[in-house]
């Protein structure tokens, strides 16, 4: 699946089958369901999930919490638009 393919699914009611949990969380966040995205990601403890978790808290404007999760992910908190970071994360996850 490409980023373009993933974005095409945003008009669907449900995420496409076979997405990783971090990608599924990103999908829900893009659909405006931050709570579902957070619910999906909060129990995972790998670096990739921490990156998604960090993004969610940055989007929520909870900078302290976001900073913690970026540190867990081994990433620096970006100074870019949310849409740009969302795409960076999604592309990274789709390449795995």
C-alpha positions in Angstrom: 0.0 0.0 0.0 1.2 3.5 -0.8 0.5 6.8 1.0 -1.9 7.7 -1.9 -3.7 4.3 -1.4 -4.0 4.9 2.3 -5.4 8.4 1.9 -8.0 7.1 -0.5 -9.4 4.9 2.3 -10.2 8.0 4.4 -13.6 8.1 2.8 -14.4 4.6 4.2 -16.1 4.0 7.5 -13.5 1.5 8.6 -9.7 1.2 8.1 -8.4 -1.2 5.5 -7.7 -4.7 6.7 -4.2 -5.6 7.4 -2.9 -2.3 8.7 -0.4 -2.4 11.6 -1.8 -1.0 14.9 0.3 2.2 14.5 -1.0 2.8 11.0 -4.5 2.0 12.1 -4.1 4.6 14.9 -2.9 7.2 12.3 -5.9 6.3 10.1 -8.3 7.0 13.0 -6.6 10.2 13.9 -6.8 11.4 10.3 -10.5 10.6 10.4 -10.9 12.9 13.4 -11.1 10.2 16.0 -8.2 11.0 18.4 -9.7 9.0 21.2 -9.7 5.7 19.1 -6.2 6.5 17.8 -4.9 6.9 21.4 -6.8 3.8 22.6 -5.1 1.7 19.9 -1.6 3.1 20.5 -1.3 3.6 24.2 -0.6 0.0 25.2 2.2 -0.5 22.7 5.8 0.0 23.8 7.9 -0.1 20.7 9.7 2.9 19.2 7.4 3.2 16.2 4.3 3.2 18.4 6.0 5.8 20.6 6.4 8.0 17.6 2.7 7.8 16.8 1.9 8.3 20.4 4.1 11.4 20.5 2.4 12.8 17.4 -1.0 12.3 18.9 -0.1 14.3 22.0 1.6 17.0 20.0 -1.6 17.3 18.0 -3.5 17.5 21.3 -1.1 20.3 22.3 0.1 18.3 25.3 3.7 19.3 24.8 5.1 17.7 27.9 3.5 14.4 27.2 4.5 14.6 23.5 8.1 15.3 24.5 8.2 12.2 26.7 6.9 10.0 23.8 9.3 11.6 21.3 12.1 10.7 23.7 10.8 7.1 23.9 10.7 7.0 20.1 14.3 8.3 19.8 13.0 11.3 17.8 13.2 15.1 18.2 9.9 16.9 18.4 9.4 18.4 14.9 8.6 22.0 14.1 6.5 21.1 11.0 2.8 21.1 10.2 0.8 18.2 11.7 -0.1 17.0 8.2 3.5 16.9 7.2 4.5 14.8 10.2 1.5 12.5 9.7 2.7 11.8 6.2 6.3 11.2 7.4 5.1 8.7 9.9 2.7 7.0 7.5 5.3 6.6 4.8 7.8 5.2 7.3 5.3 2.7 8.5 4.2 1.7 5.0 7.8 1.1 4.0 8.2 -1.6 6.8 
